[in-house]
Amino acid sequence: MTDFDYSEYSIETLQNAIARCEDEIRDTESRCKSYLKKIKKPRGYSALKLDYFATYILHSITMLKHLKQEIAECEEEIKKR
């Protein structure tokens, strides 16, 4: 996200972006925990569904990293002002 110009946006907009990212992080972490429980106790789930859960968890790691990076960049821009 280094090529994105956060200076175009107001502080309020950046704070809203941070809040949305934090909400998304909480939701994603919660969903990953739920899926991990289902993988550990796979009763009633097909192998395909369990693979879906595992894939979601793996891709969530990257998504969480990007969300945290976006928060850091927004906070850095707010500190500049």
HTML snippet that shows the backbone in 3Dmol.js (N, CA, C, O; Angstrom):
<script src="https://3Dmol.org/build/3Dmol-min.js"></script>
<div id="view" style="width:600px;height:400px;position:relative"></div>
<script>
const pdb = `
ATOM      1  N   MET A   1       0.815  -1.184   0.000  1.00  0.00           N
ATOM      2  CA  MET A   1       0.000   0.000   0.000  1.00  0.00           C
ATOM      3  C   MET A   1       0.867   1.260   0.000  1.00  0.00           C
ATOM      4  O   MET A   1       0.357   2.353   0.244  1.00  0.00           O
ATOM      5  N   THR A   2       2.123   1.132  -0.259  1.00  0.00           N
ATOM      6  CA  THR A   2       3.007   2.287  -0.223  1.00  0.00           C
ATOM      7  C   THR A   2       2.711   3.281  -1.335  1.00  0.00           C
ATOM      8  O   THR A   2       3.093   4.446  -1.220  1.00  0.00           O
ATOM      9  N   ASP A   3       2.055   2.874  -2.390  1.00  0.00           N
ATOM     10  CA  ASP A   3       1.768   3.783  -3.488  1.00  0.00           C
ATOM     11  C   ASP A   3       0.454   4.542  -3.281  1.00  0.00           C
ATOM     12  O   ASP A   3       0.067   5.341  -4.134  1.00  0.00           O
ATOM     13  N   PHE A   4      -0.219   4.310  -2.193  1.00  0.00           N
ATOM     14  CA  PHE A   4      -1.486   4.982  -1.912  1.00  0.00           C
ATOM     15  C   PHE A   4      -1.206   6.283  -1.176  1.00  0.00           C
ATOM     16  O   PHE A   4      -0.396   6.309  -0.249  1.00  0.00           O
ATOM     17  N   ASP A   5      -1.863   7.355  -1.578  1.00  0.00           N
ATOM     18  CA  ASP A   5      -1.612   8.674  -0.994  1.00  0.00           C
ATOM     19  C   ASP A   5      -2.695   9.003   0.036  1.00  0.00           C
ATOM     20  O   ASP A   5      -3.805   9.400  -0.316  1.00  0.00           O
ATOM     21  N   TYR A   6      -2.352   8.831   1.306  1.00  0.00           N
ATOM     22  CA  TYR A   6      -3.300   9.097   2.386  1.00  0.00           C
ATOM     23  C   TYR A   6      -3.450  10.589   2.667  1.00  0.00           C
ATOM     24  O   TYR A   6      -4.392  10.995   3.347  1.00  0.00           O
ATOM     25  N   SER A   7      -2.542  11.405   2.156  1.00  0.00           N
ATOM     26  CA  SER A   7      -2.588  12.840   2.448  1.00  0.00           C
ATOM     27  C   SER A   7      -3.794  13.531   1.827  1.00  0.00           C
ATOM     28  O   SER A   7      -4.117  14.658   2.203  1.00  0.00           O
ATOM     29  N   GLU A   8      -4.456  12.886   0.896  1.00  0.00           N
ATOM     30  CA  GLU A   8      -5.639  13.459   0.251  1.00  0.00           C
ATOM     31  C   GLU A   8      -6.852  13.483   1.178  1.00  0.00           C
ATOM     32  O   GLU A   8      -7.803  14.226   0.934  1.00  0.00           O
ATOM     33  N   TYR A   9      -6.826  12.683   2.232  1.00  0.00           N
ATOM     34  CA  TYR A   9      -7.998  12.478   3.062  1.00  0.00           C
ATOM     35  C   TYR A   9      -7.900  13.222   4.387  1.00  0.00           C
ATOM     36  O   TYR A   9      -6.812  13.444   4.918  1.00  0.00           O
ATOM     37  N   SER A  10      -9.057  13.599   4.905  1.00  0.00           N
ATOM     38  CA  SER A  10      -9.100  14.304   6.185  1.00  0.00           C
ATOM     39  C   SER A  10      -8.787  13.336   7.322  1.00  0.00           C
ATOM     40  O   SER A  10      -8.814  12.117   7.157  1.00  0.00           O
ATOM     41  N   ILE A  11      -8.493  13.915   8.466  1.00  0.00           N
ATOM     42  CA  ILE A  11      -8.195  13.105   9.646  1.00  0.00           C
ATOM     43  C   ILE A  11      -9.405  12.250  10.022  1.00  0.00           C
ATOM     44  O   ILE A  11      -9.259  11.092  10.414  1.00  0.00           O
ATOM     45  N   GLU A  12     -10.576  12.820   9.901  1.00  0.00           N
ATOM     46  CA  GLU A  12     -11.797  12.074  10.230  1.00  0.00           C
ATOM     47  C   GLU A  12     -11.951  10.851   9.334  1.00  0.00           C
ATOM     48  O   GLU A  12     -12.312   9.775   9.809  1.00  0.00           O
ATOM     49  N   THR A  13     -11.684  11.007   8.064  1.00  0.00           N
ATOM     50  CA  THR A  13     -11.778   9.887   7.124  1.00  0.00           C
ATOM     51  C   THR A  13     -10.758   8.811   7.470  1.00  0.00           C
ATOM     52  O   THR A  13     -11.065   7.620   7.419  1.00  0.00           O
ATOM     53  N   LEU A  14      -9.555   9.224   7.820  1.00  0.00           N
ATOM     54  CA  LEU A  14      -8.518   8.261   8.204  1.00  0.00           C
ATOM     55  C   LEU A  14      -8.890   7.532   9.488  1.00  0.00           C
ATOM     56  O   LEU A  14      -8.654   6.330   9.613  1.00  0.00           O
ATOM     57  N   GLN A  15      -9.472   8.257  10.444  1.00  0.00           N
ATOM     58  CA  GLN A  15      -9.910   7.619  11.688  1.00  0.00           C
ATOM     59  C   GLN A  15     -11.031   6.623  11.422  1.00  0.00           C
ATOM     60  O   GLN A  15     -11.080   5.565  12.049  1.00  0.00           O
ATOM     61  N   ASN A  16     -11.927   6.947  10.505  1.00  0.00           N
ATOM     62  CA  ASN A  16     -12.986   6.008  10.131  1.00  0.00           C
ATOM     63  C   ASN A  16     -12.395   4.766   9.463  1.00  0.00           C
ATOM     64  O   ASN A  16     -12.852   3.650   9.709  1.00  0.00           O
ATOM     65  N   ALA A  17     -11.390   4.957   8.628  1.00  0.00           N
ATOM     66  CA  ALA A  17     -10.726   3.822   7.974  1.00  0.00           C
ATOM     67  C   ALA A  17     -10.064   2.922   9.009  1.00  0.00           C
ATOM     68  O   ALA A  17     -10.121   1.696   8.906  1.00  0.00           O
ATOM     69  N   ILE A  18      -9.431   3.542  10.013  1.00  0.00           N
ATOM     70  CA  ILE A  18      -8.807   2.768  11.086  1.00  0.00           C
ATOM     71  C   ILE A  18      -9.858   1.967  11.845  1.00  0.00           C
ATOM     72  O   ILE A  18      -9.652   0.788  12.133  1.00  0.00           O
ATOM     73  N   ALA A  19     -10.976   2.596  12.167  1.00  0.00           N
ATOM     74  CA  ALA A  19     -12.049   1.914  12.896  1.00  0.00           C
ATOM     75  C   ALA A  19     -12.603   0.739  12.092  1.00  0.00           C
ATOM     76  O   ALA A  19     -12.850  -0.334  12.642  1.00  0.00           O
ATOM     77  N   ARG A  20     -12.796   0.945  10.794  1.00  0.00           N
ATOM     78  CA  ARG A  20     -13.299  -0.148   9.945  1.00  0.00           C
ATOM     79  C   ARG A  20     -12.302  -1.294   9.886  1.00  0.00           C
ATOM     80  O   ARG A  20     -12.695  -2.460   9.934  1.00  0.00           O
ATOM     81  N   CYS A  21     -11.017  -0.978   9.782  1.00  0.00           N
ATOM     82  CA  CYS A  21      -9.992  -2.019   9.757  1.00  0.00           C
ATOM     83  C   CYS A  21      -9.968  -2.796  11.076  1.00  0.00           C
ATOM     84  O   CYS A  21      -9.852  -4.022  11.082  1.00  0.00           O
ATOM     85  N   GLU A  22     -10.078  -2.074  12.185  1.00  0.00           N
ATOM     86  CA  GLU A  22     -10.092  -2.746  13.490  1.00  0.00           C
ATOM     87  C   GLU A  22     -11.304  -3.659  13.627  1.00  0.00           C
ATOM     88  O   GLU A  22     -11.190  -4.757  14.173  1.00  0.00           O
ATOM     89  N   ASP A  23     -12.463  -3.220  13.138  1.00  0.00           N
ATOM     90  CA  ASP A  23     -13.662  -4.069  13.150  1.00  0.00           C
ATOM     91  C   ASP A  23     -13.458  -5.317  12.294  1.00  0.00           C
ATOM     92  O   ASP A  23     -13.830  -6.423  12.686  1.00  0.00           O
ATOM     93  N   GLU A  24     -12.865  -5.120  11.129  1.00  0.00           N
ATOM     94  CA  GLU A  24     -12.611  -6.250  10.229  1.00  0.00           C
ATOM     95  C   GLU A  24     -11.623  -7.228  10.845  1.00  0.00           C
ATOM     96  O   GLU A  24     -11.770  -8.440  10.688  1.00  0.00           O
ATOM     97  N   ILE A  25     -10.625  -6.717  11.541  1.00  0.00           N
ATOM     98  CA  ILE A  25      -9.654  -7.585  12.215  1.00  0.00           C
ATOM     99  C   ILE A  25     -10.357  -8.422  13.279  1.00  0.00           C
ATOM    100  O   ILE A  25     -10.146  -9.632  13.363  1.00  0.00           O
ATOM    101  N   ARG A  26     -11.194  -7.775  14.090  1.00  0.00           N
ATOM    102  CA  ARG A  26     -11.929  -8.517  15.132  1.00  0.00           C
ATOM    103  C   ARG A  26     -12.831  -9.583  14.528  1.00  0.00           C
ATOM    104  O   ARG A  26     -12.869 -10.716  15.010  1.00  0.00           O
ATOM    105  N   ASP A  27     -13.553  -9.223  13.478  1.00  0.00           N
ATOM    106  CA  ASP A  27     -14.453 -10.190  12.834  1.00  0.00           C
ATOM    107  C   ASP A  27     -13.685 -11.362  12.242  1.00  0.00           C
ATOM    108  O   ASP A  27     -14.091 -12.515  12.390  1.00  0.00           O
ATOM    109  N   THR A  28     -12.588 -11.072  11.579  1.00  0.00           N
ATOM    110  CA  THR A  28     -11.789 -12.123  10.948  1.00  0.00           C
ATOM    111  C   THR A  28     -11.179 -13.046  11.990  1.00  0.00           C
ATOM    112  O   THR A  28     -11.206 -14.267  11.835  1.00  0.00           O
ATOM    113  N   GLU A  29     -10.629 -12.466  13.054  1.00  0.00           N
ATOM    114  CA  GLU A  29     -10.045 -13.296  14.112  1.00  0.00           C
ATOM    115  C   GLU A  29     -11.103 -14.174  14.768  1.00  0.00           C
ATOM    116  O   GLU A  29     -10.841 -15.337  15.075  1.00  0.00           O
ATOM    117  N   SER A  30     -12.284 -13.632  14.981  1.00  0.00           N
ATOM    118  CA  SER A  30     -13.373 -14.398  15.574  1.00  0.00           C
ATOM    119  C   SER A  30     -13.786 -15.560  14.664  1.00  0.00           C
ATOM    120  O   SER A  30     -13.986 -16.684  15.124  1.00  0.00           O
ATOM    121  N   ARG A  31     -13.908 -15.269  13.379  1.00  0.00           N
ATOM    122  CA  ARG A  31     -14.295 -16.310  12.427  1.00  0.00           C
ATOM    123  C   ARG A  31     -13.223 -17.396  12.334  1.00  0.00           C
ATOM    124  O   ARG A  31     -13.543 -18.580  12.223  1.00  0.00           O
ATOM    125  N   CYS A  32     -11.952 -16.993  12.381  1.00  0.00           N
ATOM    126  CA  CYS A  32     -10.862 -17.971  12.339  1.00  0.00           C
ATOM    127  C   CYS A  32     -10.894 -18.881  13.562  1.00  0.00           C
ATOM    128  O   CYS A  32     -10.695 -20.090  13.444  1.00  0.00           O
ATOM    129  N   LYS A  33     -11.145 -18.303  14.736  1.00  0.00           N
ATOM    130  CA  LYS A  33     -11.240 -19.112  15.949  1.00  0.00           C
ATOM    131  C   LYS A  33     -12.381 -20.122  15.837  1.00  0.00           C
ATOM    132  O   LYS A  33     -12.242 -21.280  16.230  1.00  0.00           O
ATOM    133  N   SER A  34     -13.500 -19.667  15.300  1.00  0.00           N
ATOM    134  CA  SER A  34     -14.652 -20.550  15.131  1.00  0.00           C
ATOM    135  C   SER A  34     -14.326 -21.694  14.166  1.00  0.00           C
ATOM    136  O   SER A  34     -14.643 -22.854  14.429  1.00  0.00           O
ATOM    137  N   TYR A  35     -13.696 -21.351  13.061  1.00  0.00           N
ATOM    138  CA  TYR A  35     -13.340 -22.375  12.069  1.00  0.00           C
ATOM    139  C   TYR A  35     -12.303 -23.338  12.618  1.00  0.00           C
ATOM    140  O   TYR A  35     -12.343 -24.531  12.317  1.00  0.00           O
ATOM    141  N   LEU A  36     -11.369 -22.829  13.425  1.00  0.00           N
ATOM    142  CA  LEU A  36     -10.358 -23.696  14.017  1.00  0.00           C
ATOM    143  C   LEU A  36     -10.999 -24.715  14.959  1.00  0.00           C
ATOM    144  O   LEU A  36     -10.591 -25.876  14.993  1.00  0.00           O
ATOM    145  N   LYS A  37     -11.997 -24.281  15.719  1.00  0.00           N
ATOM    146  CA  LYS A  37     -12.719 -25.214  16.591  1.00  0.00           C
ATOM    147  C   LYS A  37     -13.399 -26.299  15.761  1.00  0.00           C
ATOM    148  O   LYS A  37     -13.395 -27.471  16.138  1.00  0.00           O
ATOM    149  N   LYS A  38     -13.980 -25.905  14.634  1.00  0.00           N
ATOM    150  CA  LYS A  38     -14.659 -26.869  13.771  1.00  0.00           C
ATOM    151  C   LYS A  38     -13.679 -27.851  13.155  1.00  0.00           C
ATOM    152  O   LYS A  38     -14.006 -29.022  12.962  1.00  0.00           O
ATOM    153  N   ILE A  39     -12.478 -27.379  12.846  1.00  0.00           N
ATOM    154  CA  ILE A  39     -11.464 -28.272  12.282  1.00  0.00           C
ATOM    155  C   ILE A  39     -10.984 -29.259  13.345  1.00  0.00           C
ATOM    156  O   ILE A  39     -10.752 -30.432  13.051  1.00  0.00           O
ATOM    157  N   LYS A  40     -10.837 -28.777  14.583  1.00  0.00           N
ATOM    158  CA  LYS A  40     -10.373 -29.657  15.665  1.00  0.00           C
ATOM    159  C   LYS A  40     -11.408 -30.718  16.016  1.00  0.00           C
ATOM    160  O   LYS A  40     -11.053 -31.841  16.371  1.00  0.00           O
ATOM    161  N   LYS A  41     -12.693 -30.363  15.917  1.00  0.00           N
ATOM    162  CA  LYS A  41     -13.776 -31.312  16.180  1.00  0.00           C
ATOM    163  C   LYS A  41     -14.669 -31.357  14.937  1.00  0.00           C
ATOM    164  O   LYS A  41     -15.703 -30.692  14.889  1.00  0.00           O
ATOM    165  N   PRO A  42     -14.268 -32.140  13.937  1.00  0.00           N
ATOM    166  CA  PRO A  42     -14.920 -32.071  12.625  1.00  0.00           C
ATOM    167  C   PRO A  42     -16.248 -32.822  12.498  1.00  0.00           C
ATOM    168  O   PRO A  42     -16.697 -33.095  11.385  1.00  0.00           O
ATOM    169  N   ARG A  43     -16.863 -33.149  13.597  1.00  0.00           N
ATOM    170  CA  ARG A  43     -18.120 -33.907  13.520  1.00  0.00           C
ATOM    171  C   ARG A  43     -19.150 -33.194  12.650  1.00  0.00           C
ATOM    172  O   ARG A  43     -19.470 -32.028  12.883  1.00  0.00           O
ATOM    173  N   GLY A  44     -19.663 -33.896  11.655  1.00  0.00           N
ATOM    174  CA  GLY A  44     -20.740 -33.371  10.829  1.00  0.00           C
ATOM    175  C   GLY A  44     -20.293 -32.508   9.665  1.00  0.00           C
ATOM    176  O   GLY A  44     -21.133 -32.020   8.908  1.00  0.00           O
ATOM    177  N   TYR A  45     -19.009 -32.309   9.504  1.00  0.00           N
ATOM    178  CA  TYR A  45     -18.527 -31.489   8.395  1.00  0.00           C
ATOM    179  C   TYR A  45     -17.838 -32.372   7.360  1.00  0.00           C
ATOM    180  O   TYR A  45     -17.081 -33.280   7.702  1.00  0.00           O
ATOM    181  N   SER A  46     -18.111 -32.091   6.103  1.00  0.00           N
ATOM    182  CA  SER A  46     -17.466 -32.842   5.034  1.00  0.00           C
ATOM    183  C   SER A  46     -16.009 -32.420   4.911  1.00  0.00           C
ATOM    184  O   SER A  46     -15.610 -31.372   5.418  1.00  0.00           O
ATOM    185  N   ALA A  47     -15.227 -33.239   4.239  1.00  0.00           N
ATOM    186  CA  ALA A  47     -13.820 -32.922   4.018  1.00  0.00           C
ATOM    187  C   ALA A  47     -13.694 -31.628   3.206  1.00  0.00           C
ATOM    188  O   ALA A  47     -12.784 -30.831   3.435  1.00  0.00           O
ATOM    189  N   LEU A  48     -14.597 -31.431   2.277  1.00  0.00           N
ATOM    190  CA  LEU A  48     -14.579 -30.224   1.459  1.00  0.00           C
ATOM    191  C   LEU A  48     -14.807 -28.979   2.319  1.00  0.00           C
ATOM    192  O   LEU A  48     -14.122 -27.969   2.157  1.00  0.00           O
ATOM    193  N   LYS A  49     -15.768 -29.062   3.227  1.00  0.00           N
ATOM    194  CA  LYS A  49     -16.064 -27.934   4.105  1.00  0.00           C
ATOM    195  C   LYS A  49     -14.888 -27.654   5.038  1.00  0.00           C
ATOM    196  O   LYS A  49     -14.553 -26.494   5.280  1.00  0.00           O
ATOM    197  N   LEU A  50     -14.262 -28.699   5.561  1.00  0.00           N
ATOM    198  CA  LEU A  50     -13.098 -28.524   6.427  1.00  0.00           C
ATOM    199  C   LEU A  50     -11.931 -27.894   5.661  1.00  0.00           C
ATOM    200  O   LEU A  50     -11.189 -27.076   6.205  1.00  0.00           O
ATOM    201  N   ASP A  51     -11.779 -28.287   4.388  1.00  0.00           N
ATOM    202  CA  ASP A  51     -10.755 -27.660   3.547  1.00  0.00           C
ATOM    203  C   ASP A  51     -11.057 -26.184   3.350  1.00  0.00           C
ATOM    204  O   ASP A  51     -10.143 -25.360   3.340  1.00  0.00           O
ATOM    205  N   TYR A  52     -12.322 -25.844   3.197  1.00  0.00           N
ATOM    206  CA  TYR A  52     -12.719 -24.443   3.073  1.00  0.00           C
ATOM    207  C   TYR A  52     -12.321 -23.677   4.322  1.00  0.00           C
ATOM    208  O   TYR A  52     -11.761 -22.585   4.230  1.00  0.00           O
ATOM    209  N   PHE A  53     -12.608 -24.244   5.495  1.00  0.00           N
ATOM    210  CA  PHE A  53     -12.257 -23.587   6.752  1.00  0.00           C
ATOM    211  C   PHE A  53     -10.742 -23.349   6.827  1.00  0.00           C
ATOM    212  O   PHE A  53     -10.299 -22.257   7.182  1.00  0.00           O
ATOM    213  N   ALA A  54      -9.958 -24.371   6.493  1.00  0.00           N
ATOM    214  CA  ALA A  54      -8.502 -24.261   6.554  1.00  0.00           C
ATOM    215  C   ALA A  54      -7.989 -23.216   5.567  1.00  0.00           C
ATOM    216  O   ALA A  54      -7.090 -22.440   5.891  1.00  0.00           O
ATOM    217  N   THR A  55      -8.552 -23.197   4.378  1.00  0.00           N
ATOM    218  CA  THR A  55      -8.144 -22.212   3.368  1.00  0.00           C
ATOM    219  C   THR A  55      -8.478 -20.810   3.832  1.00  0.00           C
ATOM    220  O   THR A  55      -7.675 -19.893   3.657  1.00  0.00           O
ATOM    221  N   TYR A  56      -9.639 -20.630   4.415  1.00  0.00           N
ATOM    222  CA  TYR A  56     -10.034 -19.310   4.927  1.00  0.00           C
ATOM    223  C   TYR A  56      -9.041 -18.828   5.976  1.00  0.00           C
ATOM    224  O   TYR A  56      -8.630 -17.668   5.963  1.00  0.00           O
ATOM    225  N   ILE A  57      -8.659 -19.721   6.883  1.00  0.00           N
ATOM    226  CA  ILE A  57      -7.718 -19.354   7.934  1.00  0.00           C
ATOM    227  C   ILE A  57      -6.368 -18.950   7.332  1.00  0.00           C
ATOM    228  O   ILE A  57      -5.775 -17.956   7.749  1.00  0.00           O
ATOM    229  N   LEU A  58      -5.887 -19.716   6.357  1.00  0.00           N
ATOM    230  CA  LEU A  58      -4.601 -19.400   5.737  1.00  0.00           C
ATOM    231  C   LEU A  58      -4.629 -18.049   5.029  1.00  0.00           C
ATOM    232  O   LEU A  58      -3.678 -17.273   5.135  1.00  0.00           O
ATOM    233  N   HIS A  59      -5.698 -17.767   4.319  1.00  0.00           N
ATOM    234  CA  HIS A  59      -5.793 -16.503   3.598  1.00  0.00           C
ATOM    235  C   HIS A  59      -6.043 -15.336   4.554  1.00  0.00           C
ATOM    236  O   HIS A  59      -5.679 -14.198   4.258  1.00  0.00           O
ATOM    237  N   SER A  60      -6.647 -15.615   5.670  1.00  0.00           N
ATOM    238  CA  SER A  60      -6.910 -14.561   6.655  1.00  0.00           C
ATOM    239  C   SER A  60      -5.623 -14.011   7.243  1.00  0.00           C
ATOM    240  O   SER A  60      -5.558 -12.837   7.608  1.00  0.00           O
ATOM    241  N   ILE A  61      -4.609 -14.841   7.336  1.00  0.00           N
ATOM    242  CA  ILE A  61      -3.324 -14.390   7.868  1.00  0.00           C
ATOM    243  C   ILE A  61      -2.788 -13.242   7.023  1.00  0.00           C
ATOM    244  O   ILE A  61      -2.325 -12.233   7.555  1.00  0.00           O
ATOM    245  N   THR A  62      -2.852 -13.398   5.714  1.00  0.00           N
ATOM    246  CA  THR A  62      -2.383 -12.343   4.810  1.00  0.00           C
ATOM    247  C   THR A  62      -3.278 -11.117   4.897  1.00  0.00           C
ATOM    248  O   THR A  62      -2.792  -9.986   4.916  1.00  0.00           O
ATOM    249  N   MET A  63      -4.576 -11.341   4.947  1.00  0.00           N
ATOM    250  CA  MET A  63      -5.506 -10.222   5.023  1.00  0.00           C
ATOM    251  C   MET A  63      -5.291  -9.425   6.315  1.00  0.00           C
ATOM    252  O   MET A  63      -5.318  -8.195   6.290  1.00  0.00           O
ATOM    253  N   LEU A  64      -5.082 -10.105   7.422  1.00  0.00           N
ATOM    254  CA  LEU A  64      -4.847  -9.423   8.696  1.00  0.00           C
ATOM    255  C   LEU A  64      -3.561  -8.599   8.645  1.00  0.00           C
ATOM    256  O   LEU A  64      -3.495  -7.493   9.182  1.00  0.00           O
ATOM    257  N   LYS A  65      -2.544  -9.155   7.992  1.00  0.00           N
ATOM    258  CA  LYS A  65      -1.283  -8.422   7.863  1.00  0.00           C
ATOM    259  C   LYS A  65      -1.494  -7.119   7.093  1.00  0.00           C
ATOM    260  O   LYS A  65      -0.965  -6.075   7.474  1.00  0.00           O
ATOM    261  N   HIS A  66      -2.265  -7.185   6.012  1.00  0.00           N
ATOM    262  CA  HIS A  66      -2.526  -5.990   5.210  1.00  0.00           C
ATOM    263  C   HIS A  66      -3.393  -4.976   5.957  1.00  0.00           C
ATOM    264  O   HIS A  66      -3.176  -3.770   5.841  1.00  0.00           O
ATOM    265  N   LEU A  67      -4.357  -5.454   6.712  1.00  0.00           N
ATOM    266  CA  LEU A  67      -5.194  -4.543   7.494  1.00  0.00           C
ATOM    267  C   LEU A  67      -4.369  -3.809   8.551  1.00  0.00           C
ATOM    268  O   LEU A  67      -4.536  -2.607   8.753  1.00  0.00           O
ATOM    269  N   LYS A  68      -3.487  -4.535   9.216  1.00  0.00           N
ATOM    270  CA  LYS A  68      -2.633  -3.914  10.227  1.00  0.00           C
ATOM    271  C   LYS A  68      -1.676  -2.909   9.590  1.00  0.00           C
ATOM    272  O   LYS A  68      -1.374  -1.869  10.175  1.00  0.00           O
ATOM    273  N   GLN A  69      -1.207  -3.228   8.395  1.00  0.00           N
ATOM    274  CA  GLN A  69      -0.337  -2.296   7.675  1.00  0.00           C
ATOM    275  C   GLN A  69      -1.096  -1.023   7.306  1.00  0.00           C
ATOM    276  O   GLN A  69      -0.556   0.079   7.404  1.00  0.00           O
ATOM    277  N   GLU A  70      -2.344  -1.180   6.882  1.00  0.00           N
ATOM    278  CA  GLU A  70      -3.149  -0.016   6.529  1.00  0.00           C
ATOM    279  C   GLU A  70      -3.402   0.866   7.756  1.00  0.00           C
ATOM    280  O   GLU A  70      -3.359   2.093   7.661  1.00  0.00           O
ATOM    281  N   ILE A  71      -3.663   0.245   8.895  1.00  0.00           N
ATOM    282  CA  ILE A  71      -3.848   1.005  10.132  1.00  0.00           C
ATOM    283  C   ILE A  71      -2.588   1.795  10.451  1.00  0.00           C
ATOM    284  O   ILE A  71      -2.657   2.976  10.792  1.00  0.00           O
ATOM    285  N   ALA A  72      -1.438   1.142  10.339  1.00  0.00           N
ATOM    286  CA  ALA A  72      -0.174   1.814  10.641  1.00  0.00           C
ATOM    287  C   ALA A  72       0.055   3.001   9.703  1.00  0.00           C
ATOM    288  O   ALA A  72       0.513   4.057  10.141  1.00  0.00           O
ATOM    289  N   GLU A  73      -0.258   2.836   8.430  1.00  0.00           N
ATOM    290  CA  GLU A  73      -0.065   3.921   7.471  1.00  0.00           C
ATOM    291  C   GLU A  73      -1.027   5.079   7.736  1.00  0.00           C
ATOM    292  O   GLU A  73      -0.647   6.243   7.605  1.00  0.00           O
ATOM    293  N   CYS A  74      -2.254   4.770   8.104  1.00  0.00           N
ATOM    294  CA  CYS A  74      -3.214   5.833   8.438  1.00  0.00           C
ATOM    295  C   CYS A  74      -2.766   6.580   9.688  1.00  0.00           C
ATOM    296  O   CYS A  74      -2.822   7.809   9.731  1.00  0.00           O
ATOM    297  N   GLU A  75      -2.324   5.849  10.702  1.00  0.00           N
ATOM    298  CA  GLU A  75      -1.860   6.483  11.933  1.00  0.00           C
ATOM    299  C   GLU A  75      -0.620   7.341  11.674  1.00  0.00           C
ATOM    300  O   GLU A  75      -0.469   8.410  12.265  1.00  0.00           O
ATOM    301  N   GLU A  76       0.255   6.880  10.801  1.00  0.00           N
ATOM    302  CA  GLU A  76       1.457   7.640  10.446  1.00  0.00           C
ATOM    303  C   GLU A  76       1.060   8.964   9.770  1.00  0.00           C
ATOM    304  O   GLU A  76       1.654  10.006  10.046  1.00  0.00           O
ATOM    305  N   GLU A  77       0.065   8.916   8.894  1.00  0.00           N
ATOM    306  CA  GLU A  77      -0.382  10.116   8.213  1.00  0.00           C
ATOM    307  C   GLU A  77      -1.039  11.094   9.205  1.00  0.00           C
ATOM    308  O   GLU A  77      -0.862  12.307   9.094  1.00  0.00           O
ATOM    309  N   ILE A  78      -1.783  10.565  10.155  1.00  0.00           N
ATOM    310  CA  ILE A  78      -2.418  11.425  11.172  1.00  0.00           C
ATOM    311  C   ILE A  78      -1.334  12.104  12.016  1.00  0.00           C
ATOM    312  O   ILE A  78      -1.471  13.276  12.365  1.00  0.00           O
ATOM    313  N   LYS A  79      -0.276  11.390  12.341  1.00  0.00           N
ATOM    314  CA  LYS A  79       0.795  11.971  13.155  1.00  0.00           C
ATOM    315  C   LYS A  79       1.542  13.067  12.413  1.00  0.00           C
ATOM    316  O   LYS A  79       2.076  13.984  13.037  1.00  0.00           O
ATOM    317  N   LYS A  80       1.586  12.984  11.101  1.00  0.00           N
ATOM    318  CA  LYS A  80       2.274  14.008  10.303  1.00  0.00           C
ATOM    319  C   LYS A  80       1.581  15.363  10.371  1.00  0.00           C
ATOM    320  O   LYS A  80       2.216  16.400  10.183  1.00  0.00           O
ATOM    321  N   ARG A  81       0.298  15.354  10.636  1.00  0.00           N
ATOM    322  CA  ARG A  81      -0.485  16.596  10.602  1.00  0.00           C
ATOM    323  C   ARG A  81      -0.474  17.337  11.905  1.00  0.00           C
ATOM    324  O   ARG A  81      -1.090  18.396  12.019  1.00  0.00           O
TER     325      ARG A  81
END
`;
const viewer = $3Dmol.createViewer("view");
viewer.addModel(pdb, "pdb");
viewer.setStyle({}, {cartoon: {color: "spectrum"}});
viewer.zoomTo();
viewer.render();
</script>
